[in-house]
Amino acid sequence: MDHPGADGARRIGPYALLGRQSTAGGSEVFAARSDEGLLVTVTVVGPELAADPGFRERFRAAVGAARTLSGAFLVPVVDADADAPVPWLATRFTAGLPLRQAVDRHGPLSEPALRVLADGLARALAALHAAGTVHGEVNPDSVLLTMDGPRITALGMVGATGSPAPSPTDDMFDLGSTVLFAASGGEPDTGALPVSLRDVIGGCLYPEPPDRPTAEQLVDYLRRQDLPALEGSWLPPAVTADMAAATAAVGSVSAGGGGRGPLPPPPEIAAGAGVSRRKLIIALAGGAAVLGGAAAALAFSGDSSPAPGGRAGGPGPTARPTSPSGARSTSASSASPSSTDGPEQIVLAGPDAVKAWSEAGKHAPTCLEASDKVVMVVTAKATSFLDAATGKSVFHPLNTTNMFRTSSFEYRTAYADGVFYLLCDTPSQPGLLAAFDAASGKVKWATNLAAYDPGGPTLVSMYPSNYVAVAGDAVYVCGQVRQKGGKYSAESPTTGYIRAFNAATGKGLWQVKGTDINNVLVPPTGSHLLAASAVPAKKPGRVQMIDAGRKGARGWKVSIPYKSYYFNTGWPLTCYAAGLFLFAGGNGDTLFAVDAATGNEKWHRRFDAKNGDQVKIGTPFSSPDGATVYVPVGSDLAALATADGTIQWVATLDGANDMGGSNQFNASLAMGGKSAQCSADTVFATDGAKTLWAIDAATGRARWRYSDPGQPDVGFMWTVGGDHVFIASHLTMTAIAAHGR
């Protein structure tokens, strides 16, 4: 194709271009979307650079090196084509604003923001240098400001320009120059640096490379200063407003793009005002632009009686789908919420919640987990334990920390049988899986996950962890494998892994990996896990049983023609209840229930939108006893009997979300995560209007609603323990009884 910047062309490789974000070094950077709905950032190489005789080979090698890298402050490469008429590079779409643009528009950053910037860049470079590579082009154009900290981009361009090979000390000089730019607004005046950074950033700018600090030394220097933690957003409101407006522009174009037809010419992503960071989070969490959304009014169809024997996806004696394709059963009867033979929709409305207690802490939580008696609160500084009845500290804090906030991609805590589990770090040892006694707060054991790298003493693969889960006498850690020196392309799916550890001792039991393992569901009981595959574009995915009793041996598998739910890494969009696995198939509009041991289909139910919009099922979840499964679909939440799929009630949201659009359940929008949870008799779910609902599990009617206008723009964090829900908003922890009394 021609260069997009030259004639407004709308596609490059497999991606539809949504909007131009910036230019860098003669190359143009676009927001883009795959046919499966995955948002990416595409850098289109400038014509002069592409014409360089040796560029393509250097670019190919640089992309290969970049694909081996991982880190919280690095934007990963997902695709590239060095042989295309116009070479291009695709990285994971990250909502943010280039540092140069932010400073040019809004002036220098504050001291707290500069510290976050320096720390994030140093951590990113530490990851690069530890992997034996360098960046070489850290500057205000390659640094992206995001809500969770800075990100270094352009990894695939490293070394491709043919300049002399950079060194780690060159990276540190560039880091110093970048932080100085952010502090001074562009003038090379070290006097603009705050006192807390003047010595160390000045050291990065020393003329003699050996005199400059390493990335690890810079991280340690900032940590040892032990200055007060930043409260609230690390960026000024004007910058976050620009970030939100830019992302909203991408979301609006993506939503309007629909399928594979031609898109309107890519718009310039202009800055705007008055859009909160919360709106940005909702837009990126997987709204209509990413997962298709859903209409508010649904009709339901499908068998409500047990299916004959036979594996889902195999032949059967009735007219039900021969695979999870979403076709209607010929014997299906309408069960519309408005019909005489189905439940009426219940519009949620309820009183404001009454708080059981509310306590303020010193640091903002990043992870929460709770039992009926104790709440584990993890921050970037320590791990504390609170009495669930009073909110008062019950044990001495531990020095285990976690910098990464719970999200739809990562969930680093678990609880079972009186033990808390946490993926964490300590000041002396990163990458731990630790177990804590919920009765005493003492460490039962801690396992260094790196010790289980099958590469042995030589670094062969890296195993970043996404989430931890417990079943029976085993605890499982799941994530993705990053192969050092590996070669990847659009046709190369990611490789996932499952590691099993003894829950009593932390001793490694077994591990498996493969491209057929992407998202993993670990049921609370039993020995059968469910893995969803990561698949190349335009090919069907599948769900597959993993037999923990046979050390991770593969079991039955079922193809999923509609696979975009499972293509993205994150908390699985699958569910377990009463011996059944439940997952979406067809066009994303049909829920299938299959026997966990055999894969035989038990029943299926299709969801239709009354107004013709395409329906996409969100993350299903079950009651603690497994008797009921709850299915979020846009603005509706349907309760189904696990035994046969009979609809028990349908609750629906009314009004607008925080962006002014129709309000929807977060569990129907996000690719995963825990946006909905249950106690024994209450369903808890958050929505797009910053509200947490407590819904009577028997009737579908709201017990109460909780809304905190002062919550962080990224939303409050919450978890369920016993008959209470525990909420973290900024530095404040709040408890609310399930019945609101």
C-alpha positions in Angstrom: 0.0 0.0 0.0 1.0 3.6 -0.3 2.3 5.4 2.7 -0.7 6.3 4.9 0.5 9.8 5.5 0.6 10.5 1.7 -2.9 9.7 0.6 -5.0 8.9 3.7 -4.9 5.1 3.0 -7.0 3.3 5.7 -5.2 0.0 6.2 -1.7 -1.3 6.7 -1.1 -5.0 7.0 -4.1 -6.6 8.9 -4.9 -3.3 10.7 -7.5 -0.6 10.0 -6.0 2.8 10.8 -8.2 4.8 13.2 -6.3 8.0 13.7 -2.8 9.6 13.5 -1.2 10.1 16.9 2.2 11.6 16.2 5.3 11.6 14.0 8.7 10.5 15.1 11.9 10.5 13.2 10.2 10.7 9.8 7.8 7.9 10.7 4.1 8.2 11.4 2.3 6.7 14.4 -1.3 5.6 14.2 -4.0 4.1 16.4 -5.3 1.0 14.7 -7.6 -2.0 15.1 -7.3 -5.6 14.0 -10.3 -7.4 12.4 -10.8 -9.1 15.8 -11.1 -5.8 17.5 -7.7 -5.6 19.1 -6.5 -2.0 19.4 -2.8 -1.4 18.6 -0.4 1.4 17.8 1.1 1.2 14.4 4.4 3.0 13.4 4.7 3.3 9.7 8.3 3.7 8.7 9.1 6.9 6.8 10.0 6.6 3.0 13.5 7.9 3.4 14.4 5.4 6.1 12.7 2.5 4.3 14.8 3.3 1.2 18.0 2.8 3.2 19.6 -0.4 1.7 20.4 -2.0 5.0 17.4 -0.8 7.0 15.0 -3.8 6.5 17.5 -6.3 7.8 18.3 -4.1 10.8 14.6 -3.5 11.4 13.9 -7.3 11.3 16.6 -8.0 13.8 15.5 -5.1 16.1 11.9 -6.4 16.1 13.0 -9.9 17.0 15.0 -8.6 19.9 12.1 -6.4 21.1 9.7 -9.3 21.1 11.7 -11.0 23.9 11.3 -8.1 26.2 8.7 -7.6 29.0 8.3 -5.1 31.8 5.6 -3.0 33.4 7.0 0.2 31.8 7.6 -1.2 28.3 5.1 -1.2 25.5 5.3 -4.6 24.0 5.6 -5.4 20.3 2.8 -7.5 18.9 3.3 -7.5 15.1 5.6 -6.2 12.4 6.4 -6.6 8.7 9.9 -5.7 7.5 9.2 -6.9 4.0 6.1 -4.9 3.2 6.3 -2.2 0.6 6.1 0.2 3.6 7.6 -1.4 6.7 5.5 -1.1 9.8 5.5 -2.0 13.5 2.5 -2.7 15.7 2.7 -2.4 19.5 0.0 -2.9 22.1 -2.3 0.1 22.2 -1.6 2.1 25.4 -3.7 5.1 26.4 -1.4 8.0 26.9 0.2 11.2 25.7 3.8 11.6 24.4 5.9 13.4 26.9 7.0 16.1 24.5 3.3 16.9 23.6 2.3 17.0 27.3 5.2 19.4 28.2 4.8 21.6 25.1 1.1 22.0 25.9 1.0 22.2 29.6 4.5 23.0 30.8 7.0 21.2 33.1 5.9 18.4 35.4 5.7 18.7 39.2 8.3 17.2 41.5 6.1 14.2 42.4 5.4 13.5 38.7 9.1 13.9 37.8 9.9 11.2 40.4 7.3 8.8 39.0 8.8 9.6 35.5 12.4 8.9 36.6 11.5 5.7 38.5 9.4 4.3 35.7 12.0 5.0 33.0 14.7 3.5 35.2 12.7 0.4 35.8 12.0 0.0 32.1 15.7 0.4 31.3 16.7 -2.0 34.1 14.5 -4.7 32.4 16.1 -4.0 29.0 19.6 -4.0 30.4 19.0 -7.2 32.4 17.9 -8.9 29.1 21.2 -7.9 27.5 19.8 -5.2 25.2 19.4 -1.4 25.2 16.9 1.1 23.9 19.1 3.7 22.3 16.4 6.2 21.6 14.9 7.3 25.0 13.6 10.8 24.4 10.5 12.9 24.9 9.0 11.4 21.7 9.5 7.7 22.7 8.2 8.2 26.3 4.4 7.9 26.7 2.7 9.3 29.8 -0.1 6.9 31.0 -2.4 6.9 34.0 -0.3 4.2 35.6 3.1 5.8 34.9 5.4 6.3 32.0 6.0 3.8 29.2 8.9 3.5 26.8 7.8 2.9 23.2 9.6 2.3 19.9 11.3 -0.8 21.1 11.2 -2.4 17.6 13.0 0.7 16.1 16.1 0.2 18.4 19.2 -0.3 16.3 17.3 -0.1 13.0 18.5 3.3 12.0 22.1 2.2 11.5 23.6 4.6 14.1 26.5 3.3 16.2 25.4 0.7 18.7 24.3 2.4 21.9 25.3 1.2 25.4 23.5 1.1 28.7 25.3 4.2 29.8 24.0 6.0 26.7 20.5 5.0 27.8 21.1 6.5 31.2 22.3 9.8 29.6 19.1 9.8 27.5 17.0 9.2 30.6 18.6 12.1 32.4 18.0 14.4 29.3 14.4 13.3 29.2 13.7 14.0 32.8 15.5 17.3 32.5 13.3 18.2 29.6 10.2 17.4 31.6 11.4 19.5 34.5 12.5 22.5 32.6 10.1 22.6 29.7 12.9 22.1 27.2 15.7 24.3 28.4 18.8 22.4 29.4 19.0 23.9 32.8 19.7 21.4 35.6 18.7 24.1 38.1 15.1 23.3 37.1 15.5 19.8 38.7 14.0 19.5 42.2 16.4 18.9 45.0 15.3 15.3 45.4 16.4 14.5 41.8 19.2 17.0 41.2 22.1 14.8 42.2 21.0 11.5 40.6 19.7 13.0 37.3 22.7 15.3 37.2 24.8 12.1 37.5 23.0 10.6 34.5 24.3 13.6 32.5 28.0 13.2 33.5 30.2 13.4 30.3 32.1 10.3 31.2 29.9 7.2 30.8 31.5 5.1 33.7 30.5 7.9 36.1 26.8 7.6 35.3 24.5 5.5 37.6 23.0 2.3 36.3 19.2 1.9 36.0 19.1 -0.4 39.0 21.1 2.2 41.1 18.7 4.9 40.1 15.7 2.8 41.2 17.4 2.0 44.5 18.3 5.7 45.0 14.7 6.8 44.7 13.4 4.0 46.9 15.8 4.8 49.7 14.7 8.5 49.8 11.5 7.1 51.2 9.5 10.3 50.4 5.7 10.4 51.0 3.7 8.4 48.5 1.9 10.4 45.8 -1.8 10.6 46.4 -4.2 10.7 43.5 -3.2 11.1 39.9 0.5 11.6 39.2 -0.3 13.9 36.3 -2.1 17.2 36.3 -5.8 17.3 35.2 -5.0 19.1 31.9 -2.7 16.3 30.8 -5.1 13.5 31.8 -7.9 15.4 30.0 -5.8 15.4 26.8 -5.1 11.7 27.2 -8.8 10.9 27.7 -9.9 13.0 24.7 -7.3 11.4 22.5 -8.4 7.9 23.5 -12.1 8.8 23.2 -11.4 9.9 19.6 -9.9 6.5 18.9 -12.8 4.7 20.6 -15.4 6.6 18.6 -13.8 5.9 15.3 -13.3 2.2 16.3 -16.9 1.9 17.3 -18.0 3.4 14.0 -15.7 1.1 12.0 -17.9 -1.9 12.5 -16.5 -4.8 10.5 -14.0 -5.0 7.7 -15.5 -2.4 5.3 -13.8 0.8 4.5 -13.3 3.3 7.3 -13.5 7.1 7.1 -10.1 8.7 6.6 -8.1 8.6 9.8 -8.7 11.8 11.8 -6.1 13.7 13.6 -6.5 12.9 17.3 -7.0 16.3 18.7 -6.7 17.4 22.3 -9.8 18.2 24.3 -10.9 19.1 27.7 -13.4 18.0 30.3 -12.8 14.3 29.9 -11.9 12.5 33.1 -9.4 9.7 33.5 -12.3 7.5 34.6 -13.9 7.9 31.2 -10.7 6.9 29.6 -10.6 3.7 31.7 -14.1 2.8 30.8 -13.5 3.4 27.1 -10.4 1.2 27.2 -11.8 -1.5 29.4 -13.3 -3.1 26.4 -16.5 -1.2 25.5 -18.4 -1.3 22.3 -15.4 -0.4 20.3 -13.4 -3.5 21.5 -15.8 -6.2 22.4 -18.9 -5.1 20.5 -21.0 -4.0 23.4 -24.6 -5.1 23.6 -28.1 -3.6 23.5 -29.9 -2.9 26.7 -33.1 -5.0 25.8 -32.4 -8.7 25.2 -34.4 -11.7 24.2 -33.2 -15.2 25.2 -33.5 -18.4 23.2 -32.0 -21.9 23.4 -32.8 -25.2 25.1 -33.7 -25.0 28.7 -33.5 -28.7 29.2 -30.5 -31.0 29.5 -28.8 -32.0 26.2 -28.4 -35.6 25.2 -24.9 -37.1 25.6 -22.2 -35.9 23.3 -19.3 -33.6 23.3 -19.9 -29.9 22.5 -18.7 -29.6 19.0 -19.5 -33.2 18.1 -22.5 -34.7 16.3 -25.7 -35.0 18.3 -29.1 -36.6 17.7 -31.0 -33.3 17.9 -31.0 -30.0 16.0 -28.8 -28.2 18.5 -25.6 -26.7 17.2 -23.0 -29.3 16.1 -20.4 -27.0 17.5 -20.6 -23.9 19.7 -21.7 -21.9 16.7 -24.6 -20.0 18.2 -27.3 -21.7 15.9 -30.7 -21.9 17.5 -32.1 -25.2 18.6 -35.2 -26.1 16.7 -37.0 -27.0 19.9 -36.1 -23.7 21.5 -38.9 -21.5 22.8 -38.8 -17.8 23.4 -37.9 -16.7 26.9 -38.0 -12.9 26.3 -38.0 -11.0 29.6 -41.2 -9.3 28.4 -43.0 -12.4 27.4 -45.6 -14.3 29.4 -43.3 -17.4 29.8 -40.2 -15.6 30.9 -39.2 -13.3 33.8 -39.8 -9.5 33.5 -36.7 -7.3 33.5 -36.1 -5.7 36.8 -34.7 -2.1 36.6 -32.2 -1.7 39.3 -32.9 0.9 41.9 -32.0 0.9 45.6 -31.0 3.0 48.6 -27.5 4.3 49.3 -25.4 1.8 51.2 -24.8 2.1 54.9 -21.1 1.8 55.8 -20.1 -0.8 58.4 -16.8 1.1 58.9 -14.3 3.3 57.1 -10.6 3.7 57.8 -7.8 5.7 56.2 -4.4 4.3 55.6 -1.0 5.7 54.6 -0.7 4.3 51.1 -3.1 3.5 48.3 -3.8 -0.2 47.9 -2.9 -2.0 44.7 -4.4 -5.4 45.6 -7.1 -6.6 48.0 -8.2 -10.1 49.2 -10.5 -11.0 52.1 -11.8 -13.8 54.2 -14.8 -13.5 56.5 -12.5 -12.3 59.3 -9.4 -10.6 57.7 -8.8 -8.2 54.8 -5.3 -8.4 53.2 -4.3 -5.0 51.9 -1.3 -4.8 49.5 0.4 -1.5 48.7 3.6 -0.5 47.0 5.1 -0.3 50.4 3.9 -3.2 52.5 1.2 -5.8 53.1 -1.2 -5.2 56.0 -4.1 -7.2 57.5 -7.3 -5.6 58.8 -10.0 -7.0 61.1 -13.0 -7.5 58.8 -15.4 -6.4 61.5 -13.7 -3.2 62.6 -11.1 -2.2 59.9 -8.4 -2.0 62.6 -4.9 -3.5 62.0 -4.6 -7.0 63.4 -1.1 -8.2 62.5 2.2 -6.5 62.0 2.7 -5.3 58.4 5.0 -7.4 56.2 7.6 -6.0 53.7 6.0 -7.8 50.7 4.9 -5.3 48.1 3.2 -5.1 44.8 3.5 -2.1 42.4 0.9 -3.3 40.0 -2.8 -2.5 40.5 -5.3 -5.2 40.1 -6.7 -5.1 36.5 -8.5 -7.1 33.9 -5.1 -8.5 32.9 -3.6 -9.2 36.3 -5.0 -10.5 39.6 -2.2 -11.2 42.0 -4.0 -12.4 45.1 -6.1 -15.4 46.1 -7.6 -16.9 49.3 -8.6 -20.4 50.3 -8.9 -22.5 53.4 -7.4 -19.9 55.8 -4.5 -18.9 53.6 -3.8 -15.8 51.5 -1.6 -16.1 48.4 0.2 -13.2 46.8 2.5 -12.6 43.8 4.8 -10.0 45.2 8.3 -8.6 45.7 10.4 -7.8 48.7 13.2 -5.2 49.0 15.8 -8.0 48.5 14.0 -10.5 46.2 11.5 -9.9 43.4 9.2 -12.4 41.8 7.9 -14.3 44.8 4.8 -16.4 45.3 4.0 -16.1 49.0 1.5 -17.7 51.4 0.3 -16.1 54.6 -1.7 -17.6 57.5 -5.0 -15.7 57.7 -5.2 -16.4 61.5 -1.8 -14.9 62.3 -0.5 -12.9 59.4 2.7 -14.9 59.4 4.5 -16.1 56.3 3.9 -19.8 55.7 6.3 -20.0 52.8 7.7 -18.0 49.9 8.8 -19.4 46.5 11.1 -17.7 44.1 9.3 -18.2 40.8 12.5 -17.7 38.8 13.8 -20.9 40.4 11.4 -22.9 38.3 12.6 -21.5 34.9 13.3 -24.7 32.9 16.2 -22.8 31.3 18.2 -23.4 34.4 21.2 -21.1 35.1 21.1 -19.7 31.6 18.2 -17.3 30.8 16.3 -19.0 28.1 12.7 -17.8 28.8 11.0 -15.2 31.0 7.8 -16.0 32.7 5.8 -12.8 33.7 2.9 -13.7 35.9 -0.7 -12.7 35.3 -2.6 -14.2 38.1 -2.7 -16.7 40.9 -5.5 -19.1 41.9 -6.1 -22.0 44.3 -7.9 -25.3 43.9 -7.7 -28.0 46.5 -4.1 -28.7 47.6 -2.5 -26.8 44.7 -1.9 -23.2 43.9 -1.5 -22.2 40.3 0.4 -19.3 38.7 -0.5 -18.4 35.1 1.1 -16.1 32.6 2.9 -15.8 29.3 6.3 -17.1 28.2 8.8 -14.6 26.6 11.4 -16.5 24.7 14.9 -14.9 24.6 15.8 -14.3 20.9 12.5 -15.7 19.7 11.0 -14.9 16.3 7.4 -13.8 16.2 4.9 -12.7 13.5 1.2 -12.1 13.1 0.8 -15.8 12.6 2.6 -16.6 15.8 0.3 -16.8 18.8 1.5 -16.1 22.3 2.7 -19.0 24.5 1.1 -19.3 27.9 2.1 -21.4 30.9 0.6 -22.9 34.0 2.8 -23.6 37.1 1.4 -25.8 39.9 2.7 -25.6 43.5 2.0 -27.5 46.6 -0.4 -25.2 48.6 1.0 -26.4 51.9 4.7 -26.0 51.2 5.2 -24.0 48.0 7.1 -26.8 46.4 6.8 -26.9 42.6 4.7 -29.8 41.3 4.6 -29.4 37.6 4.3 -26.9 34.8 3.1 -26.8 31.2 3.3 -24.3 28.4 2.1 -23.9 24.9 0.2 -21.8 22.3 -3.0 -23.6 23.4 -2.7 -22.0 26.8 -3.5 -18.3 27.0 -6.2 -17.6 29.6 -6.6 -20.3 32.3 -9.6 -20.9 34.5 -8.8 -22.6 37.8 -12.1 -23.9 39.5 -12.2 -23.7 43.3 -12.6 -27.5 43.4 -11.7 -30.5 41.3 -8.6 -31.3 39.2 -9.8 -30.0 35.8 -8.6 -26.6 34.6 -9.9 -24.8 31.4 -7.4 -23.1 29.1 -8.4 -20.9 26.2 -5.9 -20.7 23.3 -4.1 -17.7 21.8 -4.7 -18.0 18.1 -3.4 -16.2 15.0 -5.7 -13.8 13.3 -8.6 -15.2 11.2 -8.3 -18.7 12.7 -10.7 -20.4 15.2 -9.6 -20.7 18.8 -10.5 -23.3 21.3 -11.1 -24.1 24.9 -9.3 -27.1 26.3 -9.4 -29.1 29.5 -6.1 -29.3 31.4 -5.9 -32.3 33.8 -4.1 -31.3 37.0 -4.4 -34.8 38.3 -2.1 -35.9 35.4 0.4 -33.0 35.8 -1.1 -30.7 33.2 -1.9 -33.3 30.5 -4.3 -32.0 27.8 -7.8 -33.3 27.8 -10.8 -32.7 25.6 -11.0 -29.6 23.5 -13.8 -27.6 21.7 -13.4 -25.2 18.8 -14.6 -21.6 19.3 -15.5 -20.0 15.9 -15.9 -16.7 17.7 -12.6 -16.4 19.5 -11.8 -12.7 20.0 -12.8 -13.0 23.7 -10.0 -15.5 24.1 -7.4 -14.0 21.8 -6.5 -11.3 24.3 -4.4 -12.1 27.3 -6.1 -11.5 30.6 -8.4 -13.0 33.2 -10.4 -15.7 31.5 -13.9 -15.1 30.1 -15.0 -18.5 31.3 -16.7 -19.8 34.4 -17.0 -23.0 36.5 -20.2 -24.0 38.4 -21.3 -27.4 39.7 -19.0 -29.5 37.6 -19.6 -27.5 34.4 -17.4 -25.2 32.4 -19.3 -22.3 30.9 -18.0 -20.1 28.0 -19.2 -18.0 25.1 -19.2 -19.4 21.5 -21.0 -18.8 18.2 -20.7 -15.1 17.4 -20.1 -14.4 21.1 -23.8 -14.5 21.7 -24.3 -18.1 22.9 -23.4 -19.5 26.4 -22.3 -23.1 26.4 -22.3 -25.4 29.5 -20.2 -28.5 29.2 -19.2 -31.3 31.6 -15.8 -30.3 33.0 -14.4 -33.9 32.9 -15.7 -34.9 29.4 -16.4 -31.8 27.4 -19.9 -33.1 26.7 -22.4 -30.3 26.2 -25.0 -30.0 29.0 -27.0 -27.1 27.5 -26.6 -23.9 25.6 -28.5 -20.6 25.5 -28.4 -17.9 22.9 -28.9 -14.2 23.6 -30.5 -11.9 21.0 -30.8 -8.1 21.1 -34.3 -6.9 20.4 -33.1 -4.0 18.3 -30.8 -6.0 16.1 -27.5 -5.0 17.6 -24.9 -7.7 17.9 -24.8 -9.2 21.4 -21.5 -10.0 23.1 -21.6 -12.0 26.4 -19.3 -10.7 29.1 -17.5 -12.6 31.8 -19.9 -15.2 33.3 -19.6 -15.9 37.1 -21.3 -18.3 39.5 -22.8 -18.3 43.0 -20.6 -19.8 45.7 -22.6 -23.0 45.7 -22.5 -23.2 41.9 -26.3 -23.5 41.6 -26.6 -20.3 39.6 -24.6 -18.7 36.9 -24.8 -15.0 36.1 -24.3 -13.7 32.6 -23.6 -10.0 32.0 -24.7 -8.7 28.6 -24.4 -5.0 28.2 -26.9 -3.3 30.5 -28.5 -6.7 31.5 -27.5 -9.3 34.1 -29.2 -12.6 33.7 -29.4 -15.3 36.4 -29.5 -18.8 35.0 -30.0 -22.1 36.7 -26.7 -24.0 36.3 -28.5 -27.3 35.9 -30.3 -26.5 32.7 -29.9 -22.9 31.8 -33.4 -21.8 32.8 -33.6 -18.0 33.3 -34.4 -17.1 36.9 -34.3 -13.3 36.6 -32.9 -10.4 34.5 -31.8 -7.2 36.2 -31.1 -4.2 34.0 -29.3 -0.8 34.5 -31.0 2.5 33.8 -29.5 5.9 32.9 -26.2 6.9 31.5 -22.6 5.9 32.3 -19.8 8.3 33.2 -19.3 9.1 29.5 -22.9 10.0 28.8 -23.6 6.8 26.9 -25.9 3.9 28.0 -24.9 2.5 31.4 -23.5 -1.1 31.2 -22.1 -3.6 33.7 -18.3 -3.5 33.8 -18.3 -7.3 33.7 -19.9 -7.1 30.2 -17.3 -4.6 29.0 -13.9 -5.7 30.2 -12.0 -8.6 28.7 -11.9 -10.2 32.2 -11.2 -9.3 35.8 -13.3 -9.4 38.8 -16.0 -6.7 38.1 -18.6 -9.0 39.6 -18.5 -11.3 42.7 -20.9 -13.1 45.0 -21.4 -13.8 48.6 -23.8 -16.5 49.8 -26.9 -14.6 48.9 -25.9 -11.4 47.2 -24.5 -10.5 43.8 -22.1 -7.6 43.6 -21.4 -5.8 40.3 -20.0 -2.5 39.3 -21.2 -0.4 36.3 -20.0 2.4 34.1 -21.5 5.1 36.3 -19.0 4.5 39.2 -21.6 2.5 41.1 -21.4 -0.8 43.0 -24.7 -2.7 43.2 -25.7 -5.3 45.8 -28.3 -7.5 44.2 -30.5 -10.0 46.0 -29.4 -13.4 44.5 -32.9 -14.8 44.9 -35.0 -12.0 43.3 -32.6 -9.9 41.2 -33.6 -6.7 43.0 -31.1 -4.2 44.4 -30.4 -4.3 48.1 -28.3 -1.1 47.9 -26.0 1.0 45.8 -22.7 2.5 46.6 -21.3 5.5 44.8 -18.2 7.5 45.7 -17.8 10.7 43.6 -14.3 11.2 45.1 -13.0 7.8 44.0 -9.9 7.6 41.9 -10.4 8.1 38.2 -9.3 4.5 37.6 -12.2 3.5 39.9 -12.3 2.0 43.3 -10.9 -1.5 44.1 -13.0 -4.0 45.9 -13.4 -7.6 47.0 -15.8 -9.8 48.9 -15.2 -11.6 52.1 -17.9 -13.5 54.0 -21.0 -11.3 54.0 -19.2 -8.0 53.5 -17.7 -6.2 50.5 -14.5 -4.2 51.1 -13.7 -1.1 49.0 -10.5 0.8 48.6 -10.8 4.4 47.3 -7.6 6.4 47.4 -6.3 5.9 50.9 -9.7 4.9 52.4 -10.9 1.4 53.1 -14.7 0.9 53.5 -16.7 -2.1 54.5 -20.4 -2.6 53.7 -22.5 -5.5 54.8 -24.2 -7.5 52.0 -27.6 -6.7 53.4 -26.6 -3.0 54.0 -27.2 -3.1 57.7 
